[in-house]
Structure formats: structure tokens, C-alpha cells
């Protein structure tokens, strides 16, 4: 039995599942198939994640919004803000779910996980949970330099009795030596072989940087590089503004802007003929992170030529934000997902630069990693694992030793190794 069928089988037998594995093994693909399977059976599925960006990758919403946690980061904060007891409509919503999916579980703290259990308990949730992610990738964000604490450190983790199902085959590249390197870097292991192998990727920068995508740790670095490279290109500037349709008139502009940032949608997409772009989603004829070159722009379409010579005629596409609402259907009160606004934009970004965080889910062939902007555990692994063609990978020579860049959280490593 393949892992997809095994996951679905366990969930339908009311067993909670923890789906894990390193980068590029197909966790998102399996997750989407599980969601589709349940929805095809007319089951209600809550698609959740701790951050807005992770939520948009599965067309879902954040844990805080779905569970009505406000801005609270702990049960103590819920009590302080008089939000400890869930509202009736929140309980009703949770109770009607057959499956709750929590993606990017590595970014969920123990305190948030305890709040999740509290809300499910208050709602007498009878469904099942699928948590997805790799604890050796991006950790929970901690304000003020406090200790990082993971979901698996919460007492609630054991109570959910997750069945662990691990994906191991990397689809992003078939370079056996590079796959072995990724495994070492994922575990934060650096010996002489790893050190020498990483040094092999330190090369002189190409004269034409437009052929490569720079991966930065900071937003401002990526923005500045994109602007500088675009300015080098001669020719007319084409500007495509995102179009917003509010299905719910009370939708706030600030919420729409936040959604666009999370979903990697440019409010104003600036292009010139000849500039390189990255596709930002998957379709039947392109994939998330695939590179192309703009060859024509008209009032309706953008024409992008891929490396194989095929020209894609791109129209703007909609990405929508949905919330669960109670509606009367066939004289019965039901919870349904309702779109509150839709944003129409072309599913591409300038390919000169992107941040490590926003490269989530991407497979990028022509890559330059700015190693001197690595500032968090597992961040370098996330960056390195974007590479789908190691022969086209360049690392900027780091200003410090590899072992201070290739590092992981010791608790996460112990948990994964267990």
C-alpha cells in the first residue's frame, strides 16, 4: 500500500496522523490529495497553518483565525484577554469538521498546540487530525530571543497519539551525492566531507546575474536586488496591478494586503520584455519555482517562454480567501466555506531574487544562496533544498564557518531521530 492510501486509511479509521519527511519529498502533494479525497466524500476539512503564507499554500487559513485565538500566544493570554471560553459559533464550526489539517507543524509552538487542544476539547471535536511538516525545517518564531519550544514538547502531542508516516524519496533532484549532502545538512552535521562538498559550490559569480535566482534571508535584500536588476534592462516598463473583488463588502484593505503578501501576489507587477520570472504556483504546464522569460505583454496576457522553448500564454488567475460560515442549504443549517475576497494577478514574480521564507515549496534550477543572511536554525537547509539542479547552484562564500550556518535545534534533532 502506498503512503497516500495508508494515510487516508488511518485517518478514516479515526487515527490521527503525523506526515513528515525532508524537503522535496512530496508532503504538500500528499496533503492536497488527502484533502481532495475527504472533500470528494462530502467531508468537511479545515485546512490550517500557523502562518498566513503556509496557509495559502494549501488554500486554507491560519490556526488563530479558525480557532478564534485573537492575538493570544498561550492559554494564559486567552484567560487574560477573556477569550478562554470558545464562542458558540466557534465550537459549532470545529464540531462539524471531519478532518483538521495543520500544515508546517514545525512552526507551531508548544503553547499554540496546547491552545489547539483546548479549542478541540471545548468543541467536543470527534474528527481526526493530520499534522504535516518537518521539525528540521523552520522553527516557531520567538519574540525577544526566548527559548524555542516545539509542538511535540506540549503534553497534548502525546495525547493525540499520532501515527508517524514518513516520506523519504526526494523528487526535487536525482543527484545522489547532493541528496546525501542534503541529509547531512538537514541534521546539522558538518565533517570534512560536508565542508569540502559545500565549498565546491563557492564559485565566481556569473557576469549575467539575470540567469540566476538569488536567495536572501531578508526581504529588503531581495527587493533591492530585484529593482536593481530590472533597472538594468532596457525597454518599456509594463505594469500589471492586482485586481481585487470583495465578495464580502466589509473585507478590510489591510487584510487583503496581508493575504497578498502571504500568497506571494505582487500588488503591482513590474516587467519588461526579456526579464526572467518564476512561476509562483503549480499548473498542468508549469510548476512552482520554474523559470521562464517574458517574451511579450499585451493588455490581457503575459507570454512566458520556458527553458524548453515552450511559450506559456498567461492570464491573471484568482486566489481567494475563504472563511467558514453558517448557511441555510435545503432548509438545513450547514457550515460552508465562503469566499470573502478574490485577488486576480499573474502567477509570476521577478526571478532575480526571493527570500528563503517565500521560496517555500519551490524547486529552483539556477540558484545563488547568500549564506551571510542565514540567521535561524535549519534556514540554510531550507535554502539549499530548493535547488533542483546542483550543477547550477552557487553559494556566496560565508564570512563564518560552515558549522555556524549548518545548524539545527538540538531538541528537534533528538525528536526526529527518536
C-alpha positions in Angstrom: 0.0 0.0 0.0 1.5 3.4 -1.0 1.8 6.1 1.6 -1.2 8.2 0.3 -3.6 5.3 0.7 -2.0 4.4 4.1 -2.6 8.0 5.4 -6.2 8.1 4.1 -6.8 4.6 5.6 -5.5 5.6 9.0 -7.5 8.8 9.1 -10.7 7.1 8.0 -10.1 4.6 10.9 -10.1 7.7 13.2 -6.3 7.6 13.8 -4.5 10.9 13.9 -1.5 11.1 11.5 1.8 13.0 11.6 3.0 13.2 8.0 6.7 14.1 7.8 9.9 13.9 5.8 12.6 16.3 4.5 12.2 18.9 1.8 11.2 17.9 -1.7 9.6 14.6 -0.8 6.1 15.5 -1.7 4.4 16.3 1.6 2.3 19.1 0.1 1.2 16.8 -2.8 0.1 14.1 -0.4 -1.7 16.6 1.8 -3.6 18.1 -1.1 -4.6 14.5 -2.2 -5.8 13.6 1.3 -7.9 16.8 1.4 -9.3 16.1 -2.0 -10.2 12.5 -1.0 -12.1 13.7 2.1 -13.9 16.5 0.2 -14.9 14.1 -2.6 -16.6 12.1 0.1 -18.5 15.3 1.1 -16.5 15.5 4.3 -15.7 18.9 5.9 -12.0 19.7 6.0 -10.3 22.6 7.9 -7.0 23.5 6.1 -4.9 25.3 8.7 -1.3 26.5 9.3 0.4 28.7 11.9 1.4 31.4 9.3 -0.5 33.1 6.6 1.9 32.0 3.9 1.8 28.4 4.9 -2.0 28.6 4.9 -2.1 30.0 1.4 -0.1 27.1 0.1 -3.0 24.7 0.9 -5.7 27.3 0.2 -6.5 27.4 3.9 -6.5 29.8 6.8 -4.4 30.4 10.0 -5.0 28.5 13.2 -5.6 31.8 15.0 -8.4 32.9 12.8 -10.1 29.5 12.6 -9.9 28.8 16.3 -10.7 32.4 17.3 -7.5 32.9 19.3 -7.2 36.6 18.6 -3.5 37.6 19.1 -3.0 35.3 22.0 0.1 33.2 22.1 -0.8 31.0 25.2 -3.7 29.7 27.3 -2.7 32.3 29.9 -3.1 35.0 27.3 -6.5 33.6 26.4 -7.5 33.9 30.1 -6.1 37.4 30.4 -8.0 38.6 27.2 -11.2 36.9 28.3 -11.0 34.5 25.3 -10.5 31.3 27.2 -14.0 30.0 26.6 -14.7 29.5 22.9 -17.7 31.2 21.3 -20.7 29.1 20.4 -20.2 29.6 16.7 -16.5 28.6 17.0 -17.5 25.4 18.9 -20.1 24.6 16.3 -17.7 25.2 13.4 -15.0 22.9 14.9 -17.5 20.2 15.8 -18.7 20.0 12.2 -15.2 19.3 10.9 -14.4 15.7 9.8 -10.7 16.4 9.3 -8.4 19.1 10.6 -5.2 19.6 8.6 -2.3 21.5 10.3 0.5 22.2 7.8 4.0 23.4 8.6 3.8 21.9 12.1 7.5 22.8 12.8 6.4 26.4 13.1 3.7 25.7 15.7 4.9 26.3 19.3 4.0 24.1 22.3 1.8 26.9 23.7 -0.1 27.2 20.4 -0.5 23.4 20.3 -2.0 23.4 23.8 -4.5 26.1 22.6 -5.4 23.9 19.7 -6.2 21.0 22.0 -8.2 23.4 24.3 -10.4 24.5 21.5 -11.0 21.0 20.1 -11.9 19.8 23.6 -14.3 22.7 24.2 -16.0 21.8 20.9 -16.1 18.1 21.6 -14.3 17.5 18.3 -15.0 14.0 17.0 -13.0 14.1 13.8 -9.4 13.3 13.0 -6.2 15.4 12.7 -3.5 15.4 10.1 -0.4 17.3 11.1 2.2 17.9 8.3 5.8 19.1 8.4 9.4 18.6 9.2 10.8 19.6 12.6 14.2 20.0 11.0 12.9 23.0 8.9 11.8 26.4 10.0 11.1 26.6 13.8 8.4 28.6 15.7 9.1 32.3 15.7 10.1 33.5 19.1 9.9 37.2 20.0 12.5 38.7 22.2 15.0 35.9 21.9 13.2 33.5 24.2 13.6 29.7 24.1 12.2 27.9 21.0 9.6 25.3 22.1 8.1 23.0 19.6 4.6 21.4 19.3 6.0 18.0 20.2 7.0 19.4 23.6 3.4 20.1 24.5 1.7 17.4 26.7 -1.1 17.5 24.2 1.2 16.0 21.5 1.2 12.6 23.2 -2.5 12.7 23.9 -3.2 12.9 20.2 -1.3 9.6 19.7 -0.2 10.4 16.2 0.8 7.6 13.8 4.0 8.8 12.2 4.2 8.4 8.4 7.5 9.4 6.8 8.2 10.2 3.2 11.8 9.7 2.2 12.2 9.8 -1.6 13.4 13.2 -2.8 11.7 14.2 -6.1 13.3 17.6 -6.5 16.7 16.2 -7.7 18.1 12.9 -8.7 21.8 13.8 -7.9 22.7 11.1 -5.4 25.7 12.9 -4.0 23.7 16.1 -3.4 20.8 14.1 -1.8 23.4 12.7 0.7 24.6 16.2 1.4 21.1 17.5 2.0 20.6 14.7 4.5 23.7 15.7 6.4 22.8 19.4 6.4 19.2 18.6 7.5 20.7 17.0 10.6 23.1 19.9 11.1 26.1 17.5 10.6 29.3 19.0 9.3 32.5 17.0 8.9 35.4 17.4 6.5 33.5 15.8 3.6 30.4 18.1 4.1 32.7 21.1 4.5 34.6 20.3 1.2 31.4 19.5 -0.6 29.8 22.8 0.3 33.0 24.6 -0.7 32.6 23.1 -4.2 29.6 25.4 -4.7 31.5 28.5 -3.9 32.2 29.8 -7.4 32.9 33.1 -9.1 29.6 34.9 -9.7 28.4 34.9 -13.3 28.7 38.2 -15.2 25.0 37.9 -16.1 23.1 37.6 -12.8 19.8 37.6 -14.7 20.3 33.8 -15.3 20.1 33.0 -11.6 17.7 33.5 -8.7 19.3 34.9 -5.6 18.0 33.5 -2.3 18.2 36.0 0.6 17.3 35.8 4.2 15.9 39.4 4.3 13.0 40.9 2.4 14.8 44.2 1.8 17.8 42.5 0.2 15.5 40.6 -2.2 13.5 43.7 -3.1 16.6 45.8 -3.7 18.2 43.2 -5.9 15.0 42.7 -8.0 14.7 46.5 -8.5 18.4 47.0 -9.4 18.4 44.2 -12.0 15.1 45.3 -13.5 16.5 48.8 -13.9 19.4 47.4 -15.9 17.1 46.0 -18.6 16.3 48.4 -21.4 12.9 48.7 -22.9 9.3 49.7 -21.9 8.1 49.0 -18.4 4.8 47.1 -18.2 2.8 47.4 -15.0 0.1 44.9 -14.1 -1.9 45.9 -11.0 -3.6 43.2 -9.0 -7.4 43.3 -9.2 -9.4 42.8 -6.0 -13.0 41.7 -5.8 -14.7 41.9 -2.4 -17.4 39.2 -2.1 -17.9 40.5 1.4 -18.1 44.3 1.3 -16.7 44.6 4.9 -13.4 43.0 3.9 -10.6 45.3 5.1 -7.9 46.5 2.8 -5.2 45.7 5.5 -6.4 42.0 5.5 -6.3 41.9 1.7 -2.7 43.3 1.7 -1.6 40.8 4.3 -3.2 38.0 2.2 -1.4 39.2 -0.9 2.0 39.2 0.9 1.3 35.7 2.3 0.3 34.4 -1.1 3.3 35.9 -2.9 1.0 38.1 -5.0 2.6 41.3 -6.3 0.2 44.3 -5.7 2.0 45.9 -8.7 3.9 43.5 -11.0 6.5 45.4 -13.0 8.0 43.7 -16.0 10.0 44.3 -19.2 10.4 42.2 -22.3 13.3 39.8 -21.7 13.2 39.7 -17.9 13.3 36.3 -16.1 10.4 35.3 -13.9 9.5 32.4 -11.6 6.1 30.8 -11.6 4.6 31.0 -8.1 2.1 28.1 -8.3 1.6 24.8 -9.9 -0.3 24.2 -13.1 -0.5 21.5 -15.7 2.1 23.2 -17.9 4.4 24.9 -15.3 5.4 24.3 -11.7 6.1 26.4 -8.5 9.6 27.8 -8.9 10.0 27.0 -12.6 11.8 29.7 -14.5 10.9 31.5 -17.7 11.5 34.7 -19.7 8.9 37.3 -20.6 8.7 37.5 -24.4 5.6 39.6 -24.9 3.0 41.5 -22.9 -0.4 42.8 -24.1 -3.5 44.2 -22.5 -4.7 40.7 -21.4 -1.8 38.2 -21.5 1.8 37.8 -20.5 3.7 35.4 -22.7 6.5 33.5 -20.9 9.0 31.2 -22.6 10.3 28.3 -20.6 13.7 26.8 -20.9 12.4 24.1 -23.2 11.3 26.7 -25.7 7.5 26.3 -24.9 5.7 29.6 -24.6 3.0 29.9 -21.9 0.2 32.3 -22.5 -0.6 33.5 -19.0 -3.9 35.2 -17.9 -4.3 36.6 -14.5 -5.6 34.0 -12.0 -7.7 34.3 -8.9 -6.5 33.4 -5.4 -9.3 33.7 -2.9 -9.6 33.9 0.9 -12.4 31.8 2.4 -13.9 31.6 5.8 -16.3 29.1 7.2 -19.9 30.4 7.6 -23.3 29.1 8.6 -25.7 29.0 5.7 -29.2 27.5 5.1 -28.9 24.8 2.5 -32.0 22.7 1.6 -33.7 24.2 4.7 -30.8 22.9 6.9 -28.2 25.0 8.7 -24.7 24.0 7.4 -21.2 25.2 7.7 -19.7 26.0 4.3 -16.5 27.7 3.1 -17.4 31.0 1.6 -15.0 33.3 -0.4 -14.7 36.8 1.2 -12.5 38.3 -1.5 -10.5 37.2 -4.6 -7.3 38.7 -5.9 -6.5 38.4 -9.6 -2.9 38.6 -10.7 -0.4 36.8 -13.0 1.2 33.8 -11.2 4.7 35.0 -11.6 7.4 37.0 -9.8 10.7 38.6 -11.0 13.2 35.8 -10.8 16.2 37.8 -9.8 15.7 37.3 -6.1 13.3 35.9 -3.5 13.6 35.3 0.3 14.2 31.9 1.7 10.8 32.1 3.5 8.9 32.9 0.3 10.7 30.2 -1.6 8.7 27.6 0.4 7.6 24.8 -1.8 9.7 25.9 -4.8 12.1 23.9 -6.9 14.6 26.3 -8.5 17.2 25.2 -11.0 19.5 28.3 -11.2 20.3 29.3 -7.7 22.6 31.6 -5.8 22.3 31.5 -1.9 23.5 34.5 0.1 24.9 32.5 3.1 25.6 35.6 5.1 21.9 36.2 5.7 21.3 32.8 7.4 20.1 33.7 11.0 17.9 30.8 12.2 18.3 27.0 12.8 17.5 24.9 9.7 17.3 28.0 7.5 20.3 27.0 5.4 18.9 23.5 4.8 15.6 25.1 3.6 17.6 27.3 1.2 19.9 24.5 0.0 17.0 22.1 -0.6 15.3 24.5 -3.1 18.0 23.5 -5.6 16.8 21.1 -8.2 19.9 21.3 -10.3 23.1 21.2 -8.1 25.3 21.9 -11.2 23.6 25.3 -11.3 24.0 26.1 -7.6 26.3 28.8 -6.3 27.0 29.6 -2.6 28.3 33.0 -1.6 31.4 32.4 0.4 30.3 32.7 4.1 32.0 35.1 6.5 31.9 32.4 9.2 32.5 28.7 9.5 30.0 26.2 7.9 29.1 24.7 11.3 27.7 28.1 12.4 25.5 28.2 9.3 24.6 24.5 9.1 22.9 24.0 12.4 19.7 22.7 13.8 17.8 22.9 17.1 19.1 20.0 19.4 15.6 19.2 20.7 14.2 19.0 17.1 17.1 16.7 16.1 16.5 14.4 19.1 12.8 14.2 18.4 13.3 13.4 14.7 16.0 10.8 15.4 13.8 9.1 18.0 
